[in-house]
Amino acid sequence: MATSGTYNFNLDVDTIIQEASEYLGGEVTLGHEVESAKRSINLILTDWQNRNINLWTVNTTVVSVTTSVTSLNLSDSTIDVLSAVVTRDNRDLSMLRISMDEYLQINNKSQTGRPSQYAVRRNRDNPTVFLYPIPENSTDTIKFEQIRKIQDVNQTAIENVDIPTRFLPCLTMGLAYYMGIKRPNVSAERLGFLKGNYEELLLSAQLEDRERTSLFVKPKLRVV
């Protein structure tokens, strides 16, 4: 028998809510339940960002520096920075991330040169990156490997969720659990079943969402 030959399966937000309702047992029952479900989806996605680094949200952004600038404000869609390099004469040179406490202890923060260290202050809305030494020219650029937020869910029938399709099973099951908490007369046994399945599906998806590289652990030796 022939196969479809397509790879386009996805679910819009409206269909995810419908599927979650069927997992829960029945149709959407209350007029405000669709709006409530959208809020729950956004809360679930926010929780995922607290639990793990989601590889589809990692991207490289290039920032031009100016002479003697001490810090850079990244976009409000940025959660954190994984790594950074400074580009000079078409060469990418690694930078070392230090803590804000280590940055605070630097005696002369106005020293100029090629930036070799950076510290990240994770503000409420967007991170600020502090450079050391501060740039000595306006021709270098810095590449940040950054983690961005998962995009909001705002509408139902015309939007897909900003996730890979492999995360749809756990999102749908998780939404059924969240909806069940808010829906009256759902038994504790049913909620426990949904939560257990949700956590299992989420763990499987997160284990699949990883780098396929070898890990080498090397101690950092220091002569005292």
PyMOL CGO cylinders between C-alpha atoms (Angstrom):
from pymol import cmd
from pymol.cgo import CYLINDER

trace = [
    CYLINDER, 0.00, 0.00, 0.00, 1.32, 3.45, -0.88, 0.3, 1, 1, 1, 1, 1, 1,
    CYLINDER, 1.32, 3.45, -0.88, 2.32, 5.97, 1.78, 0.3, 1, 1, 1, 1, 1, 1,
    CYLINDER, 2.32, 5.97, 1.78, 1.40, 9.65, 1.72, 0.3, 1, 1, 1, 1, 1, 1,
    CYLINDER, 1.40, 9.65, 1.72, 4.88, 10.94, 0.83, 0.3, 1, 1, 1, 1, 1, 1,
    CYLINDER, 4.88, 10.94, 0.83, 4.21, 14.07, 2.91, 0.3, 1, 1, 1, 1, 1, 1,
    CYLINDER, 4.21, 14.07, 2.91, 5.71, 15.33, 6.17, 0.3, 1, 1, 1, 1, 1, 1,
    CYLINDER, 5.71, 15.33, 6.17, 3.39, 18.22, 6.97, 0.3, 1, 1, 1, 1, 1, 1,
    CYLINDER, 3.39, 18.22, 6.97, 1.47, 17.00, 10.01, 0.3, 1, 1, 1, 1, 1, 1,
    CYLINDER, 1.47, 17.00, 10.01, 0.82, 19.71, 12.57, 0.3, 1, 1, 1, 1, 1, 1,
    CYLINDER, 0.82, 19.71, 12.57, -2.01, 20.86, 14.80, 0.3, 1, 1, 1, 1, 1, 1,
    CYLINDER, -2.01, 20.86, 14.80, -3.31, 24.39, 15.07, 0.3, 1, 1, 1, 1, 1, 1,
    CYLINDER, -3.31, 24.39, 15.07, -4.13, 25.74, 18.52, 0.3, 1, 1, 1, 1, 1, 1,
    CYLINDER, -4.13, 25.74, 18.52, -7.86, 25.09, 18.13, 0.3, 1, 1, 1, 1, 1, 1,
    CYLINDER, -7.86, 25.09, 18.13, -7.25, 21.42, 17.29, 0.3, 1, 1, 1, 1, 1, 1,
    CYLINDER, -7.25, 21.42, 17.29, -4.85, 21.03, 20.24, 0.3, 1, 1, 1, 1, 1, 1,
    CYLINDER, -4.85, 21.03, 20.24, -7.57, 22.32, 22.56, 0.3, 1, 1, 1, 1, 1, 1,
    CYLINDER, -7.57, 22.32, 22.56, -10.10, 19.93, 21.01, 0.3, 1, 1, 1, 1, 1, 1,
    CYLINDER, -10.10, 19.93, 21.01, -7.73, 16.97, 21.35, 0.3, 1, 1, 1, 1, 1, 1,
    CYLINDER, -7.73, 16.97, 21.35, -6.97, 17.87, 24.97, 0.3, 1, 1, 1, 1, 1, 1,
    CYLINDER, -6.97, 17.87, 24.97, -10.69, 18.03, 25.71, 0.3, 1, 1, 1, 1, 1, 1,
    CYLINDER, -10.69, 18.03, 25.71, -11.11, 14.53, 24.32, 0.3, 1, 1, 1, 1, 1, 1,
    CYLINDER, -11.11, 14.53, 24.32, -8.26, 13.27, 26.52, 0.3, 1, 1, 1, 1, 1, 1,
    CYLINDER, -8.26, 13.27, 26.52, -10.02, 14.87, 29.45, 0.3, 1, 1, 1, 1, 1, 1,
    CYLINDER, -10.02, 14.87, 29.45, -13.32, 13.31, 28.48, 0.3, 1, 1, 1, 1, 1, 1,
    CYLINDER, -13.32, 13.31, 28.48, -15.84, 15.29, 26.46, 0.3, 1, 1, 1, 1, 1, 1,
    CYLINDER, -15.84, 15.29, 26.46, -16.08, 18.55, 24.56, 0.3, 1, 1, 1, 1, 1, 1,
    CYLINDER, -16.08, 18.55, 24.56, -15.29, 22.11, 25.59, 0.3, 1, 1, 1, 1, 1, 1,
    CYLINDER, -15.29, 22.11, 25.59, -18.08, 22.76, 28.06, 0.3, 1, 1, 1, 1, 1, 1,
    CYLINDER, -18.08, 22.76, 28.06, -17.80, 26.40, 29.07, 0.3, 1, 1, 1, 1, 1, 1,
    CYLINDER, -17.80, 26.40, 29.07, -17.88, 29.54, 26.95, 0.3, 1, 1, 1, 1, 1, 1,
    CYLINDER, -17.88, 29.54, 26.95, -14.65, 30.89, 28.38, 0.3, 1, 1, 1, 1, 1, 1,
    CYLINDER, -14.65, 30.89, 28.38, -12.81, 27.55, 28.25, 0.3, 1, 1, 1, 1, 1, 1,
    CYLINDER, -12.81, 27.55, 28.25, -11.03, 28.27, 24.93, 0.3, 1, 1, 1, 1, 1, 1,
    CYLINDER, -11.03, 28.27, 24.93, -9.54, 31.49, 26.33, 0.3, 1, 1, 1, 1, 1, 1,
    CYLINDER, -9.54, 31.49, 26.33, -8.64, 29.63, 29.51, 0.3, 1, 1, 1, 1, 1, 1,
    CYLINDER, -8.64, 29.63, 29.51, -6.96, 26.88, 27.45, 0.3, 1, 1, 1, 1, 1, 1,
    CYLINDER, -6.96, 26.88, 27.45, -4.86, 29.44, 25.55, 0.3, 1, 1, 1, 1, 1, 1,
    CYLINDER, -4.86, 29.44, 25.55, -3.62, 30.84, 28.86, 0.3, 1, 1, 1, 1, 1, 1,
    CYLINDER, -3.62, 30.84, 28.86, -2.79, 27.32, 29.99, 0.3, 1, 1, 1, 1, 1, 1,
    CYLINDER, -2.79, 27.32, 29.99, -0.80, 26.63, 26.81, 0.3, 1, 1, 1, 1, 1, 1,
    CYLINDER, -0.80, 26.63, 26.81, 1.27, 29.78, 27.42, 0.3, 1, 1, 1, 1, 1, 1,
    CYLINDER, 1.27, 29.78, 27.42, 1.86, 28.75, 31.03, 0.3, 1, 1, 1, 1, 1, 1,
    CYLINDER, 1.86, 28.75, 31.03, 2.94, 25.25, 29.92, 0.3, 1, 1, 1, 1, 1, 1,
    CYLINDER, 2.94, 25.25, 29.92, 5.40, 26.72, 27.40, 0.3, 1, 1, 1, 1, 1, 1,
    CYLINDER, 5.40, 26.72, 27.40, 6.78, 29.04, 30.09, 0.3, 1, 1, 1, 1, 1, 1,
    CYLINDER, 6.78, 29.04, 30.09, 7.26, 26.06, 32.39, 0.3, 1, 1, 1, 1, 1, 1,
    CYLINDER, 7.26, 26.06, 32.39, 9.21, 24.24, 29.66, 0.3, 1, 1, 1, 1, 1, 1,
    CYLINDER, 9.21, 24.24, 29.66, 11.58, 27.18, 29.42, 0.3, 1, 1, 1, 1, 1, 1,
    CYLINDER, 11.58, 27.18, 29.42, 12.25, 26.87, 33.16, 0.3, 1, 1, 1, 1, 1, 1,
    CYLINDER, 12.25, 26.87, 33.16, 12.92, 23.14, 32.92, 0.3, 1, 1, 1, 1, 1, 1,
    CYLINDER, 12.92, 23.14, 32.92, 15.34, 22.80, 30.03, 0.3, 1, 1, 1, 1, 1, 1,
    CYLINDER, 15.34, 22.80, 30.03, 17.13, 24.40, 27.09, 0.3, 1, 1, 1, 1, 1, 1,
    CYLINDER, 17.13, 24.40, 27.09, 14.87, 23.82, 24.11, 0.3, 1, 1, 1, 1, 1, 1,
    CYLINDER, 14.87, 23.82, 24.11, 17.15, 23.46, 21.10, 0.3, 1, 1, 1, 1, 1, 1,
    CYLINDER, 17.15, 23.46, 21.10, 14.72, 25.00, 18.63, 0.3, 1, 1, 1, 1, 1, 1,
    CYLINDER, 14.72, 25.00, 18.63, 14.89, 28.25, 20.63, 0.3, 1, 1, 1, 1, 1, 1,
    CYLINDER, 14.89, 28.25, 20.63, 18.68, 28.57, 20.34, 0.3, 1, 1, 1, 1, 1, 1,
    CYLINDER, 18.68, 28.57, 20.34, 19.99, 30.86, 17.63, 0.3, 1, 1, 1, 1, 1, 1,
    CYLINDER, 19.99, 30.86, 17.63, 22.99, 33.01, 16.81, 0.3, 1, 1, 1, 1, 1, 1,
    CYLINDER, 22.99, 33.01, 16.81, 22.68, 36.78, 16.88, 0.3, 1, 1, 1, 1, 1, 1,
    CYLINDER, 22.68, 36.78, 16.88, 25.39, 39.17, 15.71, 0.3, 1, 1, 1, 1, 1, 1,
    CYLINDER, 25.39, 39.17, 15.71, 25.89, 42.48, 17.51, 0.3, 1, 1, 1, 1, 1, 1,
    CYLINDER, 25.89, 42.48, 17.51, 28.15, 45.29, 16.32, 0.3, 1, 1, 1, 1, 1, 1,
    CYLINDER, 28.15, 45.29, 16.32, 30.13, 47.00, 19.06, 0.3, 1, 1, 1, 1, 1, 1,
    CYLINDER, 30.13, 47.00, 19.06, 31.24, 50.59, 19.37, 0.3, 1, 1, 1, 1, 1, 1,
    CYLINDER, 31.24, 50.59, 19.37, 34.40, 51.94, 20.92, 0.3, 1, 1, 1, 1, 1, 1,
    CYLINDER, 34.40, 51.94, 20.92, 34.37, 51.95, 24.73, 0.3, 1, 1, 1, 1, 1, 1,
    CYLINDER, 34.37, 51.95, 24.73, 30.83, 50.57, 25.09, 0.3, 1, 1, 1, 1, 1, 1,
    CYLINDER, 30.83, 50.57, 25.09, 30.64, 48.76, 28.42, 0.3, 1, 1, 1, 1, 1, 1,
    CYLINDER, 30.64, 48.76, 28.42, 27.43, 46.76, 28.01, 0.3, 1, 1, 1, 1, 1, 1,
    CYLINDER, 27.43, 46.76, 28.01, 24.91, 45.56, 25.44, 0.3, 1, 1, 1, 1, 1, 1,
    CYLINDER, 24.91, 45.56, 25.44, 21.16, 45.13, 25.90, 0.3, 1, 1, 1, 1, 1, 1,
    CYLINDER, 21.16, 45.13, 25.90, 19.83, 42.08, 24.12, 0.3, 1, 1, 1, 1, 1, 1,
    CYLINDER, 19.83, 42.08, 24.12, 16.28, 41.83, 22.79, 0.3, 1, 1, 1, 1, 1, 1,
    CYLINDER, 16.28, 41.83, 22.79, 13.35, 41.25, 25.11, 0.3, 1, 1, 1, 1, 1, 1,
    CYLINDER, 13.35, 41.25, 25.11, 12.78, 37.87, 23.44, 0.3, 1, 1, 1, 1, 1, 1,
    CYLINDER, 12.78, 37.87, 23.44, 16.16, 36.66, 24.79, 0.3, 1, 1, 1, 1, 1, 1,
    CYLINDER, 16.16, 36.66, 24.79, 16.27, 34.51, 27.93, 0.3, 1, 1, 1, 1, 1, 1,
    CYLINDER, 16.27, 34.51, 27.93, 20.01, 33.91, 28.30, 0.3, 1, 1, 1, 1, 1, 1,
    CYLINDER, 20.01, 33.91, 28.30, 23.34, 33.55, 26.48, 0.3, 1, 1, 1, 1, 1, 1,
    CYLINDER, 23.34, 33.55, 26.48, 25.01, 30.16, 26.08, 0.3, 1, 1, 1, 1, 1, 1,
    CYLINDER, 25.01, 30.16, 26.08, 28.29, 31.27, 24.54, 0.3, 1, 1, 1, 1, 1, 1,
    CYLINDER, 28.29, 31.27, 24.54, 29.92, 34.14, 22.69, 0.3, 1, 1, 1, 1, 1, 1,
    CYLINDER, 29.92, 34.14, 22.69, 32.77, 34.87, 20.28, 0.3, 1, 1, 1, 1, 1, 1,
    CYLINDER, 32.77, 34.87, 20.28, 34.24, 38.13, 19.10, 0.3, 1, 1, 1, 1, 1, 1,
    CYLINDER, 34.24, 38.13, 19.10, 34.90, 38.39, 15.36, 0.3, 1, 1, 1, 1, 1, 1,
    CYLINDER, 34.90, 38.39, 15.36, 37.99, 40.29, 14.25, 0.3, 1, 1, 1, 1, 1, 1,
    CYLINDER, 37.99, 40.29, 14.25, 39.64, 40.13, 10.81, 0.3, 1, 1, 1, 1, 1, 1,
    CYLINDER, 39.64, 40.13, 10.81, 37.25, 37.30, 9.82, 0.3, 1, 1, 1, 1, 1, 1,
    CYLINDER, 37.25, 37.30, 9.82, 38.35, 35.19, 12.79, 0.3, 1, 1, 1, 1, 1, 1,
    CYLINDER, 38.35, 35.19, 12.79, 36.07, 34.07, 15.61, 0.3, 1, 1, 1, 1, 1, 1,
    CYLINDER, 36.07, 34.07, 15.61, 37.85, 34.30, 18.96, 0.3, 1, 1, 1, 1, 1, 1,
    CYLINDER, 37.85, 34.30, 18.96, 36.31, 32.69, 22.01, 0.3, 1, 1, 1, 1, 1, 1,
    CYLINDER, 36.31, 32.69, 22.01, 35.07, 34.65, 25.00, 0.3, 1, 1, 1, 1, 1, 1,
    CYLINDER, 35.07, 34.65, 25.00, 34.81, 33.39, 28.58, 0.3, 1, 1, 1, 1, 1, 1,
    CYLINDER, 34.81, 33.39, 28.58, 31.61, 33.87, 30.53, 0.3, 1, 1, 1, 1, 1, 1,
    CYLINDER, 31.61, 33.87, 30.53, 32.15, 35.07, 34.08, 0.3, 1, 1, 1, 1, 1, 1,
    CYLINDER, 32.15, 35.07, 34.08, 29.64, 35.68, 36.84, 0.3, 1, 1, 1, 1, 1, 1,
    CYLINDER, 29.64, 35.68, 36.84, 28.35, 39.14, 37.69, 0.3, 1, 1, 1, 1, 1, 1,
    CYLINDER, 28.35, 39.14, 37.69, 30.21, 38.82, 41.00, 0.3, 1, 1, 1, 1, 1, 1,
    CYLINDER, 30.21, 38.82, 41.00, 33.48, 38.15, 39.15, 0.3, 1, 1, 1, 1, 1, 1,
    CYLINDER, 33.48, 38.15, 39.15, 32.77, 41.11, 36.88, 0.3, 1, 1, 1, 1, 1, 1,
    CYLINDER, 32.77, 41.11, 36.88, 32.15, 43.31, 39.90, 0.3, 1, 1, 1, 1, 1, 1,
    CYLINDER, 32.15, 43.31, 39.90, 35.57, 42.40, 41.29, 0.3, 1, 1, 1, 1, 1, 1,
    CYLINDER, 35.57, 42.40, 41.29, 37.40, 43.63, 38.16, 0.3, 1, 1, 1, 1, 1, 1,
    CYLINDER, 37.40, 43.63, 38.16, 39.42, 46.62, 39.30, 0.3, 1, 1, 1, 1, 1, 1,
    CYLINDER, 39.42, 46.62, 39.30, 39.58, 48.61, 36.06, 0.3, 1, 1, 1, 1, 1, 1,
    CYLINDER, 39.58, 48.61, 36.06, 36.39, 48.08, 34.07, 0.3, 1, 1, 1, 1, 1, 1,
    CYLINDER, 36.39, 48.08, 34.07, 37.34, 50.89, 31.67, 0.3, 1, 1, 1, 1, 1, 1,
    CYLINDER, 37.34, 50.89, 31.67, 40.35, 49.04, 30.28, 0.3, 1, 1, 1, 1, 1, 1,
    CYLINDER, 40.35, 49.04, 30.28, 40.12, 48.84, 26.48, 0.3, 1, 1, 1, 1, 1, 1,
    CYLINDER, 40.12, 48.84, 26.48, 41.16, 45.97, 24.24, 0.3, 1, 1, 1, 1, 1, 1,
    CYLINDER, 41.16, 45.97, 24.24, 39.66, 42.98, 22.48, 0.3, 1, 1, 1, 1, 1, 1,
    CYLINDER, 39.66, 42.98, 22.48, 36.75, 41.74, 24.60, 0.3, 1, 1, 1, 1, 1, 1,
    CYLINDER, 36.75, 41.74, 24.60, 37.64, 38.35, 26.02, 0.3, 1, 1, 1, 1, 1, 1,
    CYLINDER, 37.64, 38.35, 26.02, 35.17, 38.01, 28.89, 0.3, 1, 1, 1, 1, 1, 1,
    CYLINDER, 35.17, 38.01, 28.89, 31.49, 38.73, 29.36, 0.3, 1, 1, 1, 1, 1, 1,
    CYLINDER, 31.49, 38.73, 29.36, 28.99, 38.65, 32.19, 0.3, 1, 1, 1, 1, 1, 1,
    CYLINDER, 28.99, 38.65, 32.19, 25.21, 38.41, 31.84, 0.3, 1, 1, 1, 1, 1, 1,
    CYLINDER, 25.21, 38.41, 31.84, 22.76, 40.17, 34.11, 0.3, 1, 1, 1, 1, 1, 1,
    CYLINDER, 22.76, 40.17, 34.11, 19.39, 38.53, 33.64, 0.3, 1, 1, 1, 1, 1, 1,
    CYLINDER, 19.39, 38.53, 33.64, 16.96, 41.38, 34.15, 0.3, 1, 1, 1, 1, 1, 1,
    CYLINDER, 16.96, 41.38, 34.15, 13.21, 41.04, 34.38, 0.3, 1, 1, 1, 1, 1, 1,
    CYLINDER, 13.21, 41.04, 34.38, 12.58, 41.82, 30.70, 0.3, 1, 1, 1, 1, 1, 1,
    CYLINDER, 12.58, 41.82, 30.70, 15.84, 41.27, 28.81, 0.3, 1, 1, 1, 1, 1, 1,
    CYLINDER, 15.84, 41.27, 28.81, 19.48, 40.38, 29.58, 0.3, 1, 1, 1, 1, 1, 1,
    CYLINDER, 19.48, 40.38, 29.58, 22.31, 42.92, 29.68, 0.3, 1, 1, 1, 1, 1, 1,
    CYLINDER, 22.31, 42.92, 29.68, 25.78, 41.71, 28.66, 0.3, 1, 1, 1, 1, 1, 1,
    CYLINDER, 25.78, 41.71, 28.66, 28.83, 43.41, 30.21, 0.3, 1, 1, 1, 1, 1, 1,
    CYLINDER, 28.83, 43.41, 30.21, 32.10, 43.23, 28.25, 0.3, 1, 1, 1, 1, 1, 1,
    CYLINDER, 32.10, 43.23, 28.25, 35.68, 43.14, 29.48, 0.3, 1, 1, 1, 1, 1, 1,
    CYLINDER, 35.68, 43.14, 29.48, 37.93, 44.60, 28.26, 0.3, 1, 1, 1, 1, 1, 1,
    CYLINDER, 37.93, 44.60, 28.26, 35.65, 47.16, 26.64, 0.3, 1, 1, 1, 1, 1, 1,
    CYLINDER, 35.65, 47.16, 26.64, 35.98, 47.35, 22.83, 0.3, 1, 1, 1, 1, 1, 1,
    CYLINDER, 35.98, 47.35, 22.83, 38.92, 49.28, 21.45, 0.3, 1, 1, 1, 1, 1, 1,
    CYLINDER, 38.92, 49.28, 21.45, 37.31, 49.77, 18.02, 0.3, 1, 1, 1, 1, 1, 1,
    CYLINDER, 37.31, 49.77, 18.02, 33.98, 49.85, 16.21, 0.3, 1, 1, 1, 1, 1, 1,
    CYLINDER, 33.98, 49.85, 16.21, 34.83, 47.17, 13.65, 0.3, 1, 1, 1, 1, 1, 1,
    CYLINDER, 34.83, 47.17, 13.65, 34.57, 44.04, 15.81, 0.3, 1, 1, 1, 1, 1, 1,
    CYLINDER, 34.57, 44.04, 15.81, 31.33, 42.14, 16.08, 0.3, 1, 1, 1, 1, 1, 1,
    CYLINDER, 31.33, 42.14, 16.08, 30.19, 39.73, 18.76, 0.3, 1, 1, 1, 1, 1, 1,
    CYLINDER, 30.19, 39.73, 18.76, 28.22, 36.58, 18.04, 0.3, 1, 1, 1, 1, 1, 1,
    CYLINDER, 28.22, 36.58, 18.04, 25.98, 35.38, 20.84, 0.3, 1, 1, 1, 1, 1, 1,
    CYLINDER, 25.98, 35.38, 20.84, 24.50, 31.90, 20.95, 0.3, 1, 1, 1, 1, 1, 1,
    CYLINDER, 24.50, 31.90, 20.95, 21.33, 32.89, 22.70, 0.3, 1, 1, 1, 1, 1, 1,
    CYLINDER, 21.33, 32.89, 22.70, 18.21, 31.22, 24.06, 0.3, 1, 1, 1, 1, 1, 1,
    CYLINDER, 18.21, 31.22, 24.06, 15.02, 32.95, 23.00, 0.3, 1, 1, 1, 1, 1, 1,
    CYLINDER, 15.02, 32.95, 23.00, 11.55, 32.70, 24.44, 0.3, 1, 1, 1, 1, 1, 1,
    CYLINDER, 11.55, 32.70, 24.44, 8.94, 30.45, 22.87, 0.3, 1, 1, 1, 1, 1, 1,
    CYLINDER, 8.94, 30.45, 22.87, 6.50, 32.65, 20.99, 0.3, 1, 1, 1, 1, 1, 1,
    CYLINDER, 6.50, 32.65, 20.99, 3.15, 33.44, 22.58, 0.3, 1, 1, 1, 1, 1, 1,
    CYLINDER, 3.15, 33.44, 22.58, -0.09, 31.71, 21.63, 0.3, 1, 1, 1, 1, 1, 1,
    CYLINDER, -0.09, 31.71, 21.63, -2.56, 34.48, 20.80, 0.3, 1, 1, 1, 1, 1, 1,
    CYLINDER, -2.56, 34.48, 20.80, -5.18, 32.94, 18.48, 0.3, 1, 1, 1, 1, 1, 1,
    CYLINDER, -5.18, 32.94, 18.48, -6.58, 29.49, 17.88, 0.3, 1, 1, 1, 1, 1, 1,
    CYLINDER, -6.58, 29.49, 17.88, -7.61, 28.40, 14.39, 0.3, 1, 1, 1, 1, 1, 1,
    CYLINDER, -7.61, 28.40, 14.39, -4.99, 30.42, 12.48, 0.3, 1, 1, 1, 1, 1, 1,
    CYLINDER, -4.99, 30.42, 12.48, -1.90, 29.71, 14.60, 0.3, 1, 1, 1, 1, 1, 1,
    CYLINDER, -1.90, 29.71, 14.60, 0.43, 26.80, 15.21, 0.3, 1, 1, 1, 1, 1, 1,
    CYLINDER, 0.43, 26.80, 15.21, 2.37, 26.63, 18.44, 0.3, 1, 1, 1, 1, 1, 1,
    CYLINDER, 2.37, 26.63, 18.44, 6.06, 27.61, 18.23, 0.3, 1, 1, 1, 1, 1, 1,
    CYLINDER, 6.06, 27.61, 18.23, 7.30, 24.07, 18.92, 0.3, 1, 1, 1, 1, 1, 1,
    CYLINDER, 7.30, 24.07, 18.92, 8.52, 21.10, 16.84, 0.3, 1, 1, 1, 1, 1, 1,
    CYLINDER, 8.52, 21.10, 16.84, 5.76, 18.62, 16.03, 0.3, 1, 1, 1, 1, 1, 1,
    CYLINDER, 5.76, 18.62, 16.03, 7.52, 16.00, 18.16, 0.3, 1, 1, 1, 1, 1, 1,
    CYLINDER, 7.52, 16.00, 18.16, 6.43, 18.03, 21.22, 0.3, 1, 1, 1, 1, 1, 1,
    CYLINDER, 6.43, 18.03, 21.22, 2.74, 18.01, 20.26, 0.3, 1, 1, 1, 1, 1, 1,
    CYLINDER, 2.74, 18.01, 20.26, 1.89, 14.82, 22.22, 0.3, 1, 1, 1, 1, 1, 1,
    CYLINDER, 1.89, 14.82, 22.22, 3.19, 16.16, 25.52, 0.3, 1, 1, 1, 1, 1, 1,
    CYLINDER, 3.19, 16.16, 25.52, 1.70, 19.63, 24.95, 0.3, 1, 1, 1, 1, 1, 1,
    CYLINDER, 1.70, 19.63, 24.95, -1.72, 18.14, 24.25, 0.3, 1, 1, 1, 1, 1, 1,
    CYLINDER, -1.72, 18.14, 24.25, -1.58, 15.83, 27.26, 0.3, 1, 1, 1, 1, 1, 1,
    CYLINDER, -1.58, 15.83, 27.26, -0.28, 18.64, 29.46, 0.3, 1, 1, 1, 1, 1, 1,
    CYLINDER, -0.28, 18.64, 29.46, -3.12, 20.89, 28.34, 0.3, 1, 1, 1, 1, 1, 1,
    CYLINDER, -3.12, 20.89, 28.34, -5.64, 18.18, 29.20, 0.3, 1, 1, 1, 1, 1, 1,
    CYLINDER, -5.64, 18.18, 29.20, -4.14, 18.06, 32.71, 0.3, 1, 1, 1, 1, 1, 1,
    CYLINDER, -4.14, 18.06, 32.71, -4.21, 21.86, 33.12, 0.3, 1, 1, 1, 1, 1, 1,
    CYLINDER, -4.21, 21.86, 33.12, -7.80, 22.03, 31.82, 0.3, 1, 1, 1, 1, 1, 1,
    CYLINDER, -7.80, 22.03, 31.82, -8.79, 19.21, 34.15, 0.3, 1, 1, 1, 1, 1, 1,
    CYLINDER, -8.79, 19.21, 34.15, -7.52, 21.11, 37.19, 0.3, 1, 1, 1, 1, 1, 1,
    CYLINDER, -7.52, 21.11, 37.19, -9.85, 23.99, 36.32, 0.3, 1, 1, 1, 1, 1, 1,
    CYLINDER, -9.85, 23.99, 36.32, -12.86, 21.94, 35.17, 0.3, 1, 1, 1, 1, 1, 1,
    CYLINDER, -12.86, 21.94, 35.17, -15.27, 20.90, 37.95, 0.3, 1, 1, 1, 1, 1, 1,
    CYLINDER, -15.27, 20.90, 37.95, -16.00, 17.28, 38.81, 0.3, 1, 1, 1, 1, 1, 1,
    CYLINDER, -16.00, 17.28, 38.81, -12.84, 15.80, 37.32, 0.3, 1, 1, 1, 1, 1, 1,
    CYLINDER, -12.84, 15.80, 37.32, -11.67, 13.00, 39.61, 0.3, 1, 1, 1, 1, 1, 1,
    CYLINDER, -11.67, 13.00, 39.61, -8.28, 13.01, 41.29, 0.3, 1, 1, 1, 1, 1, 1,
    CYLINDER, -8.28, 13.01, 41.29, -7.64, 9.63, 39.67, 0.3, 1, 1, 1, 1, 1, 1,
    CYLINDER, -7.64, 9.63, 39.67, -8.20, 11.12, 36.21, 0.3, 1, 1, 1, 1, 1, 1,
    CYLINDER, -8.20, 11.12, 36.21, -5.96, 14.09, 36.97, 0.3, 1, 1, 1, 1, 1, 1,
    CYLINDER, -5.96, 14.09, 36.97, -3.22, 11.78, 38.25, 0.3, 1, 1, 1, 1, 1, 1,
    CYLINDER, -3.22, 11.78, 38.25, -3.44, 9.69, 35.07, 0.3, 1, 1, 1, 1, 1, 1,
    CYLINDER, -3.44, 9.69, 35.07, -3.17, 12.80, 32.87, 0.3, 1, 1, 1, 1, 1, 1,
    CYLINDER, -3.17, 12.80, 32.87, -0.28, 14.29, 34.86, 0.3, 1, 1, 1, 1, 1, 1,
    CYLINDER, -0.28, 14.29, 34.86, 1.67, 11.05, 34.84, 0.3, 1, 1, 1, 1, 1, 1,
    CYLINDER, 1.67, 11.05, 34.84, 1.29, 10.63, 31.09, 0.3, 1, 1, 1, 1, 1, 1,
    CYLINDER, 1.29, 10.63, 31.09, 2.15, 14.30, 30.50, 0.3, 1, 1, 1, 1, 1, 1,
    CYLINDER, 2.15, 14.30, 30.50, 5.39, 14.10, 32.48, 0.3, 1, 1, 1, 1, 1, 1,
    CYLINDER, 5.39, 14.10, 32.48, 6.38, 10.86, 30.73, 0.3, 1, 1, 1, 1, 1, 1,
    CYLINDER, 6.38, 10.86, 30.73, 5.73, 12.30, 27.26, 0.3, 1, 1, 1, 1, 1, 1,
    CYLINDER, 5.73, 12.30, 27.26, 7.56, 15.53, 28.12, 0.3, 1, 1, 1, 1, 1, 1,
    CYLINDER, 7.56, 15.53, 28.12, 10.60, 13.64, 29.41, 0.3, 1, 1, 1, 1, 1, 1,
    CYLINDER, 10.60, 13.64, 29.41, 10.74, 11.56, 26.22, 0.3, 1, 1, 1, 1, 1, 1,
    CYLINDER, 10.74, 11.56, 26.22, 10.55, 14.68, 24.05, 0.3, 1, 1, 1, 1, 1, 1,
    CYLINDER, 10.55, 14.68, 24.05, 13.25, 16.47, 26.07, 0.3, 1, 1, 1, 1, 1, 1,
    CYLINDER, 13.25, 16.47, 26.07, 15.57, 13.44, 25.93, 0.3, 1, 1, 1, 1, 1, 1,
    CYLINDER, 15.57, 13.44, 25.93, 15.18, 13.42, 22.14, 0.3, 1, 1, 1, 1, 1, 1,
    CYLINDER, 15.18, 13.42, 22.14, 15.79, 17.18, 21.91, 0.3, 1, 1, 1, 1, 1, 1,
    CYLINDER, 15.79, 17.18, 21.91, 19.57, 17.06, 22.49, 0.3, 1, 1, 1, 1, 1, 1,
    CYLINDER, 19.57, 17.06, 22.49, 22.89, 17.50, 20.77, 0.3, 1, 1, 1, 1, 1, 1,
    CYLINDER, 22.89, 17.50, 20.77, 24.26, 14.38, 19.08, 0.3, 1, 1, 1, 1, 1, 1,
    CYLINDER, 24.26, 14.38, 19.08, 27.88, 15.01, 20.01, 0.3, 1, 1, 1, 1, 1, 1,
    CYLINDER, 27.88, 15.01, 20.01, 30.37, 13.27, 22.25, 0.3, 1, 1, 1, 1, 1, 1,
    CYLINDER, 30.37, 13.27, 22.25, 30.86, 14.67, 25.74, 0.3, 1, 1, 1, 1, 1, 1,
    CYLINDER, 30.86, 14.67, 25.74, 34.38, 14.96, 27.10, 0.3, 1, 1, 1, 1, 1, 1,
    CYLINDER, 34.38, 14.96, 27.10, 34.94, 16.04, 30.70, 0.3, 1, 1, 1, 1, 1, 1,
    CYLINDER, 34.94, 16.04, 30.70, 38.36, 17.56, 31.34, 0.3, 1, 1, 1, 1, 1, 1,
    CYLINDER, 38.36, 17.56, 31.34, 39.42, 18.89, 34.76, 0.3, 1, 1, 1, 1, 1, 1,
    CYLINDER, 39.42, 18.89, 34.76, 40.74, 22.42, 34.89, 0.3, 1, 1, 1, 1, 1, 1,
    CYLINDER, 40.74, 22.42, 34.89, 44.07, 22.18, 36.70, 0.3, 1, 1, 1, 1, 1, 1,
    CYLINDER, 44.07, 22.18, 36.70, 45.51, 25.24, 38.39, 0.3, 1, 1, 1, 1, 1, 1,
    CYLINDER, 45.51, 25.24, 38.39, 48.98, 25.58, 39.92, 0.3, 1, 1, 1, 1, 1, 1,
    CYLINDER, 48.98, 25.58, 39.92, 48.76, 27.21, 43.34, 0.3, 1, 1, 1, 1, 1, 1,
]
cmd.load_cgo(trace, "trace")
